[in-house]
Amino acid sequence: MATLEDELAALATMSSAQLREKWQRLTGAVVLRISPAMMRLALGYELQARALGGLSRATQQRLAQLATAKTVTSPARVGTRLVREWNGTVHIVTIGEGGVINWNDREWRSLSEVARAITGTRWSGPAFFGLKRKGSHESTTFAGTRKAAA
């Protein structure tokens, strides 16, 4: 069986027909109408994603947000304190090392779980704590800084 490195190297010498065949075999999807150079890049990504796990869920969500420009979610960084008043009670959530979420002397898996525990209903945790906002006419970089759109 060929290694990932061997498969990636082989892409460089494949003909257009071979690239299309490999795409069909690998993805089962309709063959893209792109140049051979772009097909090599797409195949290279697919091979690496399958071997190494692909993009994290957070990265996929971030890319989807950027593509639609409907909402922008700021990351909750280590040391962040999120404060939210709900029904007259102030709730403080802290983000610890490794992204651990702490509320009410307990660790939680997600901000959405905390929001659900506070409200008794399903909420987007980032929206509940003010980390998610509507998109604007500006673009946001992955570092979370804003720059004016061209």
C-alpha positions as CSV (number, residue, x, y, z in Angstrom):
1,M,0.0,0.0,0.0
2,A,1.3,3.4,-1.0
3,T,2.1,6.0,1.7
4,L,0.5,9.4,1.8
5,E,3.8,10.9,0.5
6,D,3.8,8.5,-2.4
7,E,0.2,9.3,-3.3
8,L,0.9,13.0,-3.2
9,A,4.0,12.7,-5.3
10,A,2.1,10.6,-7.9
11,L,-0.4,13.4,-8.5
12,A,2.4,15.5,-10.2
13,T,2.7,13.0,-13.0
14,M,-0.9,12.1,-13.6
15,S,-2.8,13.1,-16.7
16,S,-6.1,15.0,-16.6
17,A,-8.0,11.8,-17.2
18,Q,-6.1,10.0,-14.4
19,L,-6.8,12.9,-12.0
20,R,-10.5,12.9,-12.8
21,E,-10.6,9.1,-12.3
22,K,-8.8,9.4,-9.0
23,W,-11.2,12.1,-7.8
24,Q,-14.2,10.0,-8.7
25,R,-12.8,6.9,-7.0
26,L,-11.7,8.9,-3.9
27,T,-14.7,11.1,-3.3
28,G,-17.6,9.4,-5.3
29,A,-18.5,13.0,-6.2
30,V,-19.0,14.6,-9.6
31,V,-15.7,15.4,-11.2
32,L,-15.0,19.1,-10.8
33,R,-14.6,21.2,-13.9
34,I,-11.2,22.7,-13.0
35,S,-7.7,22.8,-14.3
36,P,-5.4,19.8,-13.7
37,A,-3.3,22.1,-11.4
38,M,-6.4,22.8,-9.3
39,M,-7.4,19.2,-9.4
40,R,-4.0,18.2,-8.0
41,L,-4.5,20.6,-5.1
42,A,-8.0,19.3,-4.4
43,L,-6.9,15.7,-4.5
44,G,-3.9,16.6,-2.3
45,Y,-6.2,18.1,0.2
46,E,-8.6,15.1,0.1
47,L,-5.8,12.6,0.5
48,Q,-4.3,14.5,3.5
49,A,-7.7,15.1,5.1
50,R,-8.5,11.4,5.0
51,A,-5.0,10.4,6.3
52,L,-4.6,13.1,8.9
53,G,-8.2,13.9,10.0
54,G,-9.1,17.0,8.1
55,L,-10.2,20.3,9.5
56,S,-11.5,20.6,13.1
57,R,-15.2,21.2,13.7
58,A,-14.4,24.7,14.9
59,T,-12.5,25.5,11.7
60,Q,-15.2,24.1,9.5
61,Q,-17.8,26.2,11.4
62,R,-15.6,29.3,11.1
63,L,-15.1,28.8,7.4
64,A,-18.8,28.4,6.9
65,Q,-19.5,31.6,8.8
66,L,-17.0,33.5,6.7
67,A,-18.5,32.1,3.5
68,T,-22.0,33.1,4.4
69,A,-21.1,36.3,6.3
70,K,-24.3,35.9,8.3
71,T,-22.7,35.7,11.8
72,V,-19.2,36.1,13.3
73,T,-18.2,34.2,16.4
74,S,-15.3,35.4,18.5
75,P,-13.3,32.7,20.2
76,A,-13.4,32.5,24.0
77,R,-9.7,32.6,24.9
78,V,-8.0,31.3,28.0
79,G,-8.5,33.6,30.9
80,T,-11.7,35.1,29.5
81,R,-14.6,35.8,31.9
82,L,-18.0,35.9,30.4
83,V,-20.7,37.6,32.4
84,R,-24.4,37.3,31.7
85,E,-27.5,38.3,33.7
86,W,-30.4,36.0,33.3
87,N,-33.7,36.4,35.3
88,G,-32.1,38.7,37.8
89,T,-29.1,36.4,38.5
90,V,-25.6,37.2,37.3
91,H,-23.7,34.2,35.9
92,I,-19.9,34.2,35.4
93,V,-18.2,31.7,33.2
94,T,-14.4,31.5,33.0
95,I,-12.3,29.9,30.3
96,G,-9.4,28.0,31.8
97,E,-6.3,26.3,30.4
98,G,-7.0,24.1,27.4
99,G,-10.3,25.8,26.8
100,V,-11.9,24.3,29.9
101,I,-15.2,26.0,30.6
102,N,-16.0,26.6,34.3
103,W,-19.4,27.7,35.8
104,N,-20.9,27.1,39.2
105,D,-17.7,25.2,40.4
106,R,-18.0,22.7,37.6
107,E,-16.4,22.0,34.3
108,W,-18.6,22.0,31.2
109,R,-18.0,20.7,27.7
110,S,-19.4,23.7,25.9
111,L,-20.9,27.2,26.4
112,S,-24.1,25.9,24.9
113,E,-24.4,23.4,27.8
114,V,-23.9,26.2,30.3
115,A,-26.5,28.4,28.5
116,R,-29.0,25.4,28.5
117,A,-28.4,24.8,32.2
118,I,-29.0,28.5,33.0
119,T,-32.1,29.0,30.8
120,G,-33.6,25.6,30.7
121,T,-33.9,25.9,26.8
122,R,-31.6,25.2,23.9
123,W,-29.3,28.2,23.2
124,S,-26.2,28.8,21.2
125,G,-23.7,29.3,24.0
126,P,-21.6,31.8,22.0
127,A,-24.8,33.8,21.2
128,F,-26.0,33.7,24.8
129,F,-22.7,35.0,26.1
130,G,-22.3,37.7,23.4
131,L,-19.6,36.0,21.4
132,K,-21.7,35.6,18.3
133,R,-22.9,38.6,16.4
134,K,-24.4,39.3,13.0
135,G,-22.0,39.8,10.1
136,S,-21.3,43.2,8.8
137,H,-19.8,44.8,5.7
138,E,-16.3,44.2,7.2
139,S,-14.3,41.0,7.0
140,T,-12.9,39.3,10.0
141,T,-9.5,37.5,9.9
142,F,-8.9,34.2,11.8
143,A,-7.0,36.1,14.5
144,G,-10.3,37.9,15.2
145,T,-9.2,41.3,14.2
146,R,-11.3,43.4,11.9
147,K,-10.3,45.1,8.7
148,A,-12.4,47.1,6.3
149,A,-13.6,45.3,3.2
150,A,-12.3,46.5,-0.1
